[in-house]
Amino acid sequence: MSPLQKRLLFTVGGLLALQTAVLLLQYLREVDASGARFGGDFISFWSAARHLRAGEWAAIYAPEHWRTVLSGHGEVELSWFVYPPFALAGLWPLGKLPYAAAVAWWSVVPLAVYFGLTWLLARRAGLPPSARCLAMALTLPFVSANLFTGQSGIIVATLFLAAALCLPSRPVLAGICIGLIAIKPQLGLLLPFALVAAGQWRAFASAAATVVALVFASLAWFGPAMWADYFAMLQLFGGLIGQGYEGVRPLVLGPYVSLVAAGDSTTLAAVVQLLLSGAMILLVLWTFRRREGSFGLLGIATLIATPYALTYDTPVLALAVVPLLAGAWRGGLRPLPLAALIAMVVLPFVPDGLIEAGIPFGTLALLLALAAVLQLRGSEENGSPGLIRTGGRPINSRMLYR
């Protein structure tokens, strides 16, 4: 990479850091002026934790209550909790805290872990310290999208990052991290295909055992009634999203909700989603079978394959930003990686009007990023040393975090 290109990227990184600071100050000012609470959707997690500690388990999902709301005969303010019952174990400590303290812990602790793992990932990819700081700066739009909504995207992304770092040498620990991604099941859609195709049987067994243990532990704690309420809530929420729920339209990434929000028929949207999801499964199977798969590819493909991915799920794209930056640092900033980095960075800030105009920018940006990562794989597949064994076929350790 030329000195001019480096200066350009560092300027962009500095501007992103400044933008994040300004957005945060503006958000805090607006929250203070309106009397609202910082953290947005965090209220649903905190409320669930409070109900849990109070023993009010039936109030956590309350599908009958939401049927009343959706019928137009109840409240109009929605505060969904649609995570599996075993996710409640992680929320237990927050239920004892007042809201301000709880949202601070929820926001700051996962963020510190996320940046720490991103730094390690960038170091593993061969980037010098200054470029590692740049990599973290390029993830700031994803962090903002998650921080201001009070969502769980950072937590899920840390599990992805930890799995990517652990898989070459600690497959059992990587499998545990992958199993924990079941707290948001749609974001784990492609992981079993990748592990099977790569012959990572120890990681696969560890992930499966983790999920089974979580399910049985929650059944022992709450009983089957909680799971029945959870599945009832999923049905209600899925129906709402399937109709193009207006509340999430500005945040959508995947083709299904994008097309429905743009006014297309649900049938067309479902066909497009199925075709793209199938294509992502085949791509993951093919690349990981050939030992060319990477967590960068996996993170992008996951957001395309799931019919319900929103901008606050973009922190997982750090897995793609790091290898694209590392490739550019070594070989120069080429047009496709540059376009992909730009598309990913602006993804959380796309105007609502694009969706209303029928332009699924989120899906297009992800496809562009996928093409850039595939180009990177093609240019480096013969140049990455260090074959190791981790209980399956030999895998290239560097490819796992590119």
C-alpha positions, -999 to +999 in steps of 0.1 A: +000+000+000+014+034-010+019+061+016-008+082+000-033+053+003-023+048+040-029+085+047-062+083+030-073+054+051-061+069+083-080+101+075-111+080+069-105+062+103-101+096+121-133+109+105-152+078+116-139+082+151-150+118+151-184+109+136-190+083+163-182+108+191-205+134+176-233+109+172-229+097+207-230+133+221-260+141+200-278+109+210-271+116+247-284+152+243-316+140+227-321+114+253-316+139+281-340+164+264-368+140+259-365+121+291-360+089+273-335+062+283-302+055+266-300+021+251-331+018+230-341-019+228-321-027+259-353-020+278-366-054+266-335-072+280-336-054+313-373-060+317-369-097+310-341-098+336-363-080+362-392-104+355-367-133+358-354-123+392-389-116+405-401-150+394-425-136+369-416-160+342-449-158+323-444-121+318-412-125+299-427-137+266-465-133+273-477-143+238-514-137+247-506-102+257-489-095+224-518-111+205-540-085+221-515-057+212-513-068+176-551-071+173-553-033+180-570-037+213-540-032+236-508-011+239-491+001+208-456+003+223-438-030+217-409-044+237-402-078+223-381-104+239-377-132+214-345-148+225-344-185+236-350-192+273-314-202+280-303-166+270-320-154+302-291-169+322-268-142+309-293-115+318-297-127+354-271-103+369-286-073+351-320-077+368-305-067+401-292-034+388-311-001+382-315+007+345-286+032+342-261+007+357-274-022+338-272-004+304-237+007+312-225-028+318-244-040+288-228-014+266-192-011+278-181-046+288-190-064+255-175-034+236-141-038+254-140-075+246-150-069+210-122-043+204-098-066+222-106-095+199-105-074+168-070-062+178-059-098+182-075-108+149-057-079+132-024-089+148-029-125+136-035-112+101-001-096+102-011-059+106+012-035+125-002-017+156-011+014+137-031-006+111-048-025+140-061+008+153-073+016+118-091-018+116-109-009+149-118+025+136-133+010+104-156-011+127-170+020+145-201+024+123-211-012+132-204-004+169-226+027+167-254+008+150-254-016+179-247+008+208-274+033+201-301+005+197-290-013+229-290-046+210-269-078+212-249-076+180-216-069+198-221-099+220-228-123+191-199-108+171-175-114+200-185-151+200-177-152+162-144-135+167-135-158+196-144-188+175-122-176+146-093-171+169-096-204+188-105-228+160-070-235+147-056-246+180-085-249+205-114-264+186-134-274+217-133-238+230-142-226+195-171-250+195-184-237+228-183-201+214-202-213+183-228-231+205-234-199+225-243-181+193-275-201+196-288-172+218-295-156+184-302-188+163-306-171+129-270-159+130-257-195+135-274-207+104-242-214+083-218-225+111-227-262+111-222-264+073-188-247+077-177-271+104-188-302+087-173-292+053-140-284+070-140-317+089-139-298+122-156-326+141-143-317+176-156-282+172-189-295+158-194-319+187-185-292+212-209-268+196-237-294+195-231-304+231-232-267+242-265-262+226-280-294+240-267-285+275-282-250+273-316-264+262-317-290+290-305-266+316-333-242+307-358-269+307-347-279+342-348-243+354-380-231+337-399-262+326-415-268+291-441-240+295-414-213+290-403-230+257-440-232+246-443-194+252-411-188+234-422-207+202-456-189+204-437-156+205-415-166+176-446-174+155-461-140+163-429-121+157-422-140+125-456-132+112-451-095+119-417-095+102-431-115+073-455-086+066-427-061+065-429-047+100-425-009+096-404-006+128-374-024+114-375-013+077-348+014+081-325-013+096-329-042+073-300-060+055-314-092+041-334-094+008-367-107+023-376-078+045-359-053+021-381-064-007-413-066+014-405-031+028-401-018-008-436-030-016-428-063-034-449-093-028-440-117+000-439-145-025-412-128-046-393-118-015-394-154-002-382-168-035-353-144-037-344-151+000-345-189-005-323-186-036-297-165-019-298-186+013-293-217-007-264-201-026-247-191+006-250-226+020-234-240-012-207-214-011-198-222+025-198-259+018-176-255-013-151-231+001-146-248+035-144-282+018-116-269-004-099-253+027-105-219+013-133-209+037-129-181+061-147-165+090-148-132+070-167-150+042-189-167+068-198-135+086-209-118+054-227-149+041-246-153+074-261-118+071-272-126+036-286-161+043-308-152+073-341-135+064-339-114+095-306-094+099-305-057+108-278-031+109-272-038+146-260-072+135-231-057+115-204-059+142-197-094+128-184-077+097-151-070+116-143-105+104-143-092+068-129-057+074-097-071+090-087-094+061-096-069+034-075-043+052-047-068+056-048-077+020-047-040+010-019-033+034+003-060+018-007-056-019-022-022-023-057-009-022-075-023-052-109-011-066-130-040-054-118-042-018-120-004-016-156-004-028-164-032-004-149-014+026-168+018+017-201-001+013-197-018+046-187+014+065-217+033+052-241+004+055-255+014+090-261+050+078-280+044+045-311+067+042-345+052+047-355+064+012-335+038-005-356+010+009-388+029+001-374+033-035-370-004-038-332-005-036-320-032-011-287-014-004-279-037+026-281-068+005-261-052-024-234-040+000-230-075+015-228-091-019-201-066-029-182-074+003-186-111-004-171-107-039-141-088-024-134-115+002-136-142-025-112-122-047-088-121-017-091-158-012-084-164-048-053-143-048-038-158-016-050-194-015-016-207-026+005-183-005-006-189+031+017-213+050+011-231+083-011-262+077-022-277+110-045-304+122-073-298+147-091-331+147-102-329+111-085-325+077-055-302+075-066-266+075-047-235+068-047-216+101-044-181+085-074-188+062-097-191+091-095-155+101-093-140+066 
